[in-house]
Amino acid sequence: MKEFKLREAIKCAFRSSYAKSNKSSGFYRQLSCAAAMMIIMVIHLYGQRNPGPLHLRTDLLLHTDQISKNGLSVNVPLESATQQPEVYQFASVFNPQPQLSWALDAATNDASAYRILLASSPQLLQQNQADYWDSQKVKSGQTRATYRGKTLIPGKVYYWKVQVWNGRNQVSAFSPTTSFYLSPPDPVEQFAHHPLAAEIQKPVSLVKRATGSYFLDFGKDALSRLQLHLTSEKTDSIWIEVGELLEAPQVIHKNPGRNIRYMKIALLVRKGTHDYTITWPTNEKRNSRNPILMPEYIGEVYPFRYVSIENFAGTLTPASVQRKMVFYPFAENASSFTSSDTVLNQVWDLCKYSIKATSFTGYYVDGDRERIPYEADALINQLSHYAVDAEYSMARRSMVYMLYHPTWPTEWSLQNVLLAWNDYLYTGDDAFIKKYYPDLQLKTLQALAGSNHLISTRTNLQTDEFLTSIHMTKIFDGRRGLHDNVDWPQNGNYIGPEKEHPGETDGFVYNAYNSVVNAYYYRNLVLMEKMATLLQKTEDANNYRIKAQQVYTAFQTVFRDPASGLIKDGDSTSHSSLHANMFALAFGLVPVQDQEKVLRFMQSRGMACSVYGAQFLLEALYDHGFGDYALELMTATTQRSWYNMIRSGSTITLEAWDKVYKPNLDLNHAWGAAPGNIMVRKLMGIEPLSPGFDTFQIKPQVGKLTDVQLKTPTIKGIVSVLYQKNKMENSLEVIIPGGTTAHVYMPDETGKTQLWINGKKKSLVAKDGFFKINNMPAGRHHLTIKAK
């Protein structure tokens, strides 16, 4: 139809031009020019190509052609940098058959084919030639493909680009070319990753307190190097203090807590102008625990926000004292959040920055104190990382590490399967599951199951053979084997007005069979069935399905209290804790008829769990219609709240709600950043429904908020949501990335409203408080509900 209209428009324009071209009148000359302009406009309108693909990834990595030197970006070609690996750092891709993926412009909502060119030089690609792989036109709407060309040679740089066809068989321009270096095999590193990055930061304020005395504030805490550029009038020693908290204005806290950092060091400053980099001392206690070490090209880092300098014979400016913040590559502008609640906005900023600041090792570690990857920390870190930056390699590195370096809590071992499934759901790449499926099977702890189908660590089934099978061969924290945890810390002297039991387990009663452990076990079996199905292991999938059904039935028999409908802590106690109920609800183990009772019970307990447990509490609440209460918890200003972390002076999430609950806490734990993913996944309801975000949902549950605006990245591109409500109407504006479709839920709080989509009235009927629009295509859409 468009081709016919194009032909007719051109004919019409030419007839007009020809008929009037010989007329001498200026009017006719203008008309002739207008006809020519019409031709140009029509050709532009109907003849232009679709936008080319963007955001090219090699084995999930963006920007594989970027080069850095000691963490700082430099303008050096990848080919040159790979010849000097002792000088420059660059991304490492280890897979000789990497997955190549890309994103589509939001205007391309119906891709039907693609063509990939991969070559040994950019010159070949400029001529649309490929000496390694020309996929030809592949009929598929997918935005990813596994390399199928000639064998790639480790130690070489390769270049590739891609173009796509839309549903009308119109071809796009080629994407910009990207390149990657295929690293030689590494027995330790199995997946592609970037080197660490850094940025030089100046203080946001500098105050001269007295002669030779200065106080500097960098605005936020960060794991950093300290660099000085000083012009001194004499050779003498100066005193430098760095720390994370203040005890008075312009006074760094010298005794802030056991693991809240403060350090005072002397530095000999020479007369004249010189540069100095502070060498942080080695932490022998930490290093005795086999932590993740900083690479030599970065050096040791230390967390600090404030700097004090004494006895300096010269003048300091903001350029005199700088810090080099270290982190894993992070896209600052990939995500944003703002709402009508100022506390919630501050909590978002706290959580987002926490993800960046705690990435300083390139692995998901527990914080500065230990620098060890813990499975439970990693799960929250992973989800919140995905919410604020479409970066997946750091999670994968951590997942591989934790398979072979397990920690002692039983529930932590069971996190491995959850981590693996999240990886697949958000990326659409099954490489991790394929490679580590046998290990994931063992991490379900099915070997600890008794005749009642439930698992226990207290029934003498933790044999040497079993522990070896899950790679638990070392003593950890003086313990051997797995031990039920539930939440952490388990004990504590301080209770306070917001809870009635010491520790963070809400008085959980530990039995031989533990309901929290078995809730995780059930969830593992459900996910393992999905993984087995993915890998076409039909017999395994059937076995996991049957086993999950058996565990569900046993769970109801052993842990459900028939009188109250609540979940008990264990097999031989009548006590019901918040944890027993929130984990059961989050993992699908509470029958529908009991859910209201369980939710009301959970509400009565308040925030009687740790910052880790809050992840599952909030998930359970949002997933079962208690979003208003969940929002109340996220915006609370009590002692057990995220706002309390901000009020205490921290700019990174704490290890616990407050120092009084965990005296040895540190100020840089990403496992306290649960709202970072909850605001995206639950408050605004943006979650993948199929692997790789091919299909996803947008289901806002905004409660008391009158205005919410969110931008979150996915592997397919940015998803943007703006929700506003007032007395006249409620509106929802969404931007859906190219190559995806979304199930969009429009909240209907009254049930007496009419839905409009992109200015057109719709005859849909709201159900369970939402209008649901299935398969909304890519692009910008505006939904409005008004009173009938």
N, C-alpha and C positions, 0 to 999 in steps of 0.2 A: 504493500500500500504506500509506504514511504517512498519507494523507488519510483512508483507511478507519479506521485505528487511532485517529486523532484524533477522528473522529465517534463511534466506539464509546466511547471514554474519556469524552467529554463527556456522552453519553447516560447512561452508568453513573453518573457523578458527579451529574447532575441527579436521576436516579431515587433515588439514595441520599439526596440532600439533601431532595427532596420528601417521601419516605416518612417521614423522621425529623424534619422541621421542626416538626410540631405536637406532638411528644412533649415532655413537661416535664422529662424526666430530663436532667441535666447530661451524662451519657454520650452521649445522642443529639444534644444541641446541639453537643458536641465533634465528633461524627461528621459532622454537617452542615457544620461549619466545615472539617473535613478534606476533605470532598468539594469545597467551594468552592476550597480551596487546590489540590486536584488539577487543577481546571479551569485555574487560573492557571498552574500549572507546566507543564501539557500545552501550553497555548497558547504559553507562552514557549519550550518545547522545540521545538515544530513550526512555530510561526508567526513566529519572529524572522527578520529579513532577514540575508542574508549580509553580512559586513563590507564596507564600501565601499572602493573603490580608494584608493591612497595614493601618495606620492612623485610627484606630478604634475610633468612636465617639458614645457617649451616649447622646441622645437629642441634637445633634450638637456639643457637647463639646469634644474636644481632652483632653487627659491627665487627666482624671477624678480621677486617682489614685495618683496624685501628692499632696504633703503635704507642707505647709509653716507655719512658725512661725513669726508673725509680718511682713509678706510680703516676708520673705526670705525662700528659699527652704530648707527643711530638709529631712533627710533620715529616715523617720518613716513610718511603715506600715499603710495603710489606716484603717485597723481594730483597731489598737491602737489609732490612732489620733481621731477617732470618739468617743472614750470613754473619751476624754479630749477636748471637743470643746471650753473650756475657755482658752486653751493653744495653740491649733493648728487650722489652717484654711484649708479647703478643699472644693472641688467643691460640689455644692448642685444640686441634681436632684430631682425634685418634681413630675414628671409624673410617675404614677404606671404602665403605658404602654408606656415606652420610645421608641423613634425611635432609632434603632441600625443601624449604617452605617459604611462604610469602603471604602477604595480606593484600586485600583488594580495597579499592576506593569504595566509599559508601554508595556511589552511583552504580556500581557493578553488583547487582543483586542476584544475577542468574548466570554465573560462569558455567560454561559447558565444555571447555577444553583448555589445554595449556601446551606450551612447547618450551623446553629447557635446552639451553646451549651451555656446555661446559668445555672450557679450553685451557690450554697451557699458557696462553698469552692474551692480554687484553686487545692486542691488535687484531687477532682472529675474530674476536667477538664484535669488534667494530664493523667488520665486514659480514656479520651474521654467519660466521663459520665456526665450527667446533671440531677440534681434532680428538677430543675424548668422548663427548656424548652429545648427540643431537637426538633428543627424545622423539622428534617429529611431533605432529599434532596428536595429542593423547585426549581422547574423548572422556573427560571426567570433570566434575565440578569441584574436585578436591583442590586444596591449596597447599598440598605437600606431596612429595614423591621421594622414593628411595632411589639413590643413584644406581644406574644400570649400565654404565658405559664401560670403556676400557679400564683395566686395572690401574688404580691411582698409586703413585709411587711415594712412599713416606719421604719427608724431607723436601718436598716440592710445594710450590704455590700454584693454586688453581683459581680460575676465574669463571663466573657463571652469571647468567641472566635468564629471565623468563618473560613470556608474554601469554595472554589468555584470550579466549573467545567468549563472548557473552551468549545468552540464549538465542539471540537472533543471528548467530554466526558472524558477528562483527569482531574483528581482531583488534586487540589493543596494541599500543606501542610496547616495545620491550622495556622492562624495568631498567633502572640504572645497574651497572655491573658491580658485583661485589667479588671479593677474593677471600681465600682461606689457605692456611698452611696446614698440610697434613703431617702431623707429628709422628715420629717413630713410635712404635708400641711402648706402652708404659705399664708394667704389671700392677702398679698401685692406682693410677688414674685410668678409669675405664670410660669416662665420658668427657665431652668437650667442656672447656671452661676458659674464663678470662683470667688474666693476672689481676692482682689488686690494683686499685686506683687510688689517687690522692688528690687533694686540692689544697692550695696555700690560702690560709685565712688570716685576715688582719683582725685585731680586737675591735669590738663594736664601741668600746669606751676605754679611755686612758685618763687616769687622774694622777696628778702630781700631789702627793700627800705632804711632803717636806723635802728638804734638800737631799737629793740622791735617793728618794723614796717614791716608788710608783706602784699603782694598782691598775691592773688590766682585766677586762671582762670580754671573753669571746662570745658571749651570748648564749651558747649551748655547750653542754658537755660533749666531749668527743675523744676517741682513742687516737692519740696524735703523737707526733714528734714536735719538739720545741726548737725553733730556729731564731737566732739573734743576729742582728746586724748593728754593731755598736761602735760608736766613736767615743773613746774614753780619753780623758785628759791625763791619765796616769795608769801605770800598771798596778793593779790591786785586785783583791778578791771582792766579789759581790755575792750577796745572798739571794737565791731565787726560791720562792715558794710556789707550788702549784697545788690546786685542790679542786674538789667538786662542789663543796658547800661553803657558805659563809656563816660565821657566828655573830657578826655585826657588820654594819655597812663598811665595805672596803677592808674587811678583816677575814682572811681565809680561815675556815674552821680547822684547827690543828688536831682535834680529837673527835672527828665526826662519827666514828663507828669502826668496827673491826675491819670491814672491807670497803668502806667508803674512803676514797683515796685522798691522801695528803702527803706531800713530800717537800722537804727543804734540803737544798743542796748548795754547795759553794762552787763558784766558778771563777777562775783566775782570768781576769780581763787585761789584755795588753794595751799599752798606750797606742793611740791611733785608731784607725778604722779596720775592723776585722769581723769575720763571720764565725759564728759558733753554733754547733748543734749539740743539744744536751743528750748525753748517753744515759738512758734509764738503766738502773741496776737490774740484774737478773733476779727473778723471784724464785728462789731455790725451792720453797715449799710447793709452789705451783708446778715447777718443772719436775718434781719427783712423782707427779701423778700422770705423766705422759700426755701433756696437753698438745693442742695444735700450736706449732711454733710459727713465728713470723718469718717470712722469707728474707734472705739477705738483702735483696734489692730494696726492701722497705726498711728493715731494722725494727727494733723493739719499739712498742708504743705504750702510752700511759694515758689513763682517762683524766682529763681536767677541763675545767671551764675558766678558772680564775688563775691569774699570775700576779705575784708580788715581787718586786725587785728592790733591794736595799743596798745602800752604800755605792751607788753608781756615780762616778765623777763624769757626768756628761748629760746630754739632753736626749730623752726618749721621745720618739714619735710613733704613731701606729705602724709605720714601716720598719721600726727597729725590732719589734717583737712579733713574730708570726708563728703560726702552728701549721703543721702539715697533717691534716686529717686523713686517715686511711679508711678505706671502705671497699666493698666489692662494687663494680660499676653499677650506677644507680641513675635512673631517668627521673629527675626531679619533677618534670612537667607531665609525667605519664598519668598522674592521678591528682584529684582534688576533691575537697568536700567542704561545704558550708551549709549552715542551716539557721533556723530562727532561734536555736538554743546556743548561747555563747559557751556554756560549759562543754557541750558536746563537740563544738568546733575545736576547743582547746584539747579535748581528749583525742580527737582525730590527729591533730598536729603532733601531739606527744607520741602516738603510736606509729605514725608514718615515719617520723624522724628516728624512732627507736629501731626500726627495721634497717635503715641506712647505717646508723651509728654502730650497731652491734654486728655488722657484717665484716668487721675489720680483719678477720682471719681467712675469709673466703669459705668458711664452713658455718653451719648453724651451731654456735657454741653457747654454753649456758651463761656467759658473761665474762667479765675480766678476771674474776677470782680464780676460776678453775680452767677456763678456756677448753672445755671438754664438750663434745657433742652428746647431748642427752636426747633420747627419742621423744620424750614428751615436750621438751622445749622446741624441738625441731618441728613437730606437728603444727603448733601454733605459729611458729616463725614462718613455716612454709605457706600456710593459708594467708597470713597477713602480708607476706612478701608478694604473693600472687595478686593480692588486692591492690597494692600500690605500685607495682612494677611488673611488667610482663617478662620476668627473668626466671629461668627454670634450671639453669646449670648448677647454681649454688645448692639448691635442694638436692639435686642428684648426687653431687659430690658427698654431701652429708649422709644421704641414704646409704650409699655404698659403704662409707666409713662405719656407720652404726651397725650394719649387718655383721661386721667382723670385730667390732669393739663395743659389745653390749654393756649396758649398765644393769644394776641389780634389781630395780623394781619390776615385778611381774607385769604390771600394766604397761610399762615402758616397752618391753619386748613385743607386746601386742600392738604397739603403735606402728611397727614397721609396715604392716599390711595396709593400714590407713594411709600412710605416707605414699606408698607405691600406687594405690588407687587414685589418690589426688593427683599425682604426677601424670597418670594416663588421662584422667578426666579433663585436666586443664590443658594438656599439650596435644592429645590425640596420638602420641607416639608410644608404642608398646615396647620399645627397646629395653627399658628397665625390667618390665615384667617378664619378657622373654628370657632375658639373661639370668635373672635371679629367682625365677619361679620356684625351683627346689628349695632355696633358702627361705623364701616367704612361706612355703608350706610348713617348714619346721618352726618358723617364728610364731605360728598360730598356737603352739604349745599343746597340740592335740595329743602328744605323748603323755601328758599329765592327766588325761581324762580317766575317770573311774567308771565303774559299772553303771553309775547313775547318769552318765554322759556329760557331767560337769568336770571342770578341771580344778586341781588343787596343788599347791606347792607344799602341802603338809601331810602328804600320804606316802612318803618314801619313794616317790617315783622320779625324783631328781637324781638319777644315777650319773656316774661319770660319763657313760656313753651319751646320755641325753644332753648333758651340759656341753660336751664336746661338739655335738651336732648343731647346737645353736651358737657355737664359737665362744662360749663362756668358760674359758679355761683359767682365767686369772682371778685372784682375790680382789674384790672391789670394796673400798671403804671397810676393810677388815671382814668382809662377808664373802662367803662362797655360795654361788647359786642364786636363785631368784627368791625374792621376798615380797609379799603383798604390801603395797604402799597406800593405795586409795587416794591420798593427797599429801602435800608436803608444806610445812613440817608436820609430823605426826603429833608432836608434843610441843608444849610451850607454857610458860608460867603465866603469861598475861592473857586475860580473857577480854576485858573491856565490856562496854554496854551493848555491843552489837551481836554478841553470840554468847552461848552458855557453856561451851566446852573448851578446854585448852587445845592447842594445836589447830590444824585446819581440816580435820576430818569429821567435824560435827558429832563427836562422840561415837564414831563408828566402832562396832564391836567385831573384832577379828575372830573368825571361826575357821574350821578346816576348809569349808567351802564358802567362798567370798562372792557376794552378789556383784560387786563392781568388776572384779576380775572376770567373772563369767559373762557379764554384759559385753565386755571387750571381746571375749572369746566368741560369742555369738556373732558380733559384728564382723569379726575376722572370717568366720565361716561363710557368711553372706557374701562378702567381697571376694573370697577365694572361689566361690562358685562362678562369679562374674569373670574372674581372671581365667579360670579353666575354660570357660565358654569362649572367651576371647582367643585363647590359644588352641581352640578346637580339641580340647582334651575332654571328650564327652563323658567318659567313665568317671574322671575326677569331678567334673561338674555335678554329676548325679550324686556322687558320694557326699560332696559338700552340701548339696541341697538337703539330702536326707539327714545328714548330721546336724545341720542348722535347725531343722524341724524338731529333731530329738532334743536339742539343747533348749529350744524355745519351750517345749512342753515341760522339760525337767525344771527349767527356771521358774515357771509358774507354780509347779508343785512344791518346790523347795523354798523359794524366796517370797512368793506372794502371800501376804497375810489375808486370808479369806474374809476376816471380820472387817478390816478397814479398807482393803483394796490397795494398801501401800506395799512397797517392797522392803523386805527386811534385809539387814546387813549380811546375815549369814544363815547357815543351815540349822544352827542350834541357839538362836537368840530371837527375841521378839522385838528387839530395837530396830527402829527405822530411822536412818539418817538422811540428810539432804542428798548425800552422794549416792546412796543405794537407789534412790528414786530418780535423780536427774540423769544418771548414766543409763538406767533402764529405759527411761523415756526417750533420751536422745538416740538410743540404738534400736528402738522399735520393739521393746519388750513389755510395754504396758498395754494391756487390752483396752480397747476403745471405751468400754464401760467404766474403767477405772481412771481414765486420764484426767477428768475434772478433779477427782479427789487428790490425785498425785500432784497436780498443778497447784491446788490450794495449799496442800501441805508444803510444797516447795516455797511458795510465797510466804508462808508463815515462818520459814527458817531464815529468810533474809540472805545476806551474802556470807553464809556460814561455810565458805570454801575459800581456797587460795586463789591467786590470780590465774593459776593454771586451771583449776576446777571451774572458774567463771566462764571459760570457753564453752564448756558443755552445758552449763546452766543456761547461758544465754541462747545457745542453739536449741535446746529443748523447749524453752519458753517461746521463741519465735516460731518454731515449727508446729506448735500446738495452740496458736491463737492467743498467747499471752505476751504479745509484743509490747503492749503499753507498760507492763511491769518490767520487762527487759530494758526498755528505754529509761525507766525510772532508775534502774540500777546503774546504767551507764552514765547518767547525768547526776548521780548522787554526789553530795559534797561531804559525806560523813567520813569517818576515819578509814573505813574499809571501802575505798572508792578510788577511781583513777584520778579524780580531781585532787585527792589527798596527796598523790604523788607529785602533782604540779605544785600544790601548796607547800610541800616539804622542801621545794627548791630544786627538784630534779627535772631535767629536760629529756630523760630517757626513762622508760618504764622500769619500775623497781622489781626486785625479786619477790617481794611480799607487799602486802598492803601498807605496812608501816614497820619501822625498825623495832617497835615494841613487840611485834609478833614474831620477828625473826632477827635477833640482834646481830647476826653475822651476814645480813643481806648486803648485796651490792646494788649500785644504781644503774646497772646496764644489762638488764635481762629482757630479752625479747619475748619470753614466755608470759610477760605481763601485758603484752600488746594485743590481746584478744579483740578489743573493739575495732582494731584496724581492719580485720576481716569481717567481723559481725556487721558493721555498718554497711559494707558492700553486699555481703552474701545474704543477710537477713533483714536489716532495716530497709534497704532498697531492693532486696530480693534478687540480686544478679548472680545466678549460678548456672553452670553448664548443665544441660540436659543430655547432651551426647558428647562423646570425647572430642576434645579440640575446639569446643565452643561452636561447632557447626550449628547446633540448636541450643538456645539458652532461654532462661526466663528472666523477666523483670517483674517483681512482685513487691511493691512498696508496702511497708507496714510502719507508717510514720508517726502514729499515735498523736501526741499533742503538738507535734511540729506543724507549723503553717507554711514553711518554706524549706525545701531541701534541694540542693544541687550537688550532683556527684558525677565525677569522671573517673572511670576505672579502666585499666588496660587489659586486654586479652591477647591471646596469640593471633587472633583474627583482626585486632585493631581496637580502637577506643570505643567503649560504650559510655554514652552520656545520658543522664536522666535529670530532669528538672521537674519537681513536683511542687505545686502551689495550691493553697486552698483559702477561700474566703467565704463570706456570706452568700455571694452571688453564684459562684461556681468553683469547681476544682479542676485543675488542669495538670496534664502530664505530657511533657515533651521528651521524646526519646530519640537518640541517634544510634542506629543499628549498623555495625560494620558490614562492609561488602562481603558477599559469600556466606552470609549467615541468615538465619531466621530466628525470631524471638516469639515466645509466648508471653504476651504482655497482659498483666493484671491491673486493671484500673479500680482502685478502692472505691467502694460505694457504701458510705457509712450509714445512710438513712434508708436505702432500699426504695426510695421514691424519686429516683432521678433518671434522666435520659442521657444516653451516651452519644457523643459526636466524635468522629474520627476524621481528621484533616478537613474539617468544615462540613462533613456530611453526616446527617442523622442516621443512627443505626438502630436496628430493632432487637438488639441483644437484651437478654434478661440477666440481671446480676444473680450470682449464686454464692452463698457463704461469704458475703461481703465484698465480692469482686465481680466486675465485668471481665471476662477473659477473652482475649483476642488471640487466636492461634495463628502461628506461622506468619507473623508480620514481617515483611521483607526488609532488606537493607534500605537505609536512608533515614531521613528525618520525618518524624510523625508527631502530630499534635492531637491529644485526646482531651476531651472536655466532658464533664458531666454537669448538668443543670437540672434544676427542679422541673418536673413535668408540668 
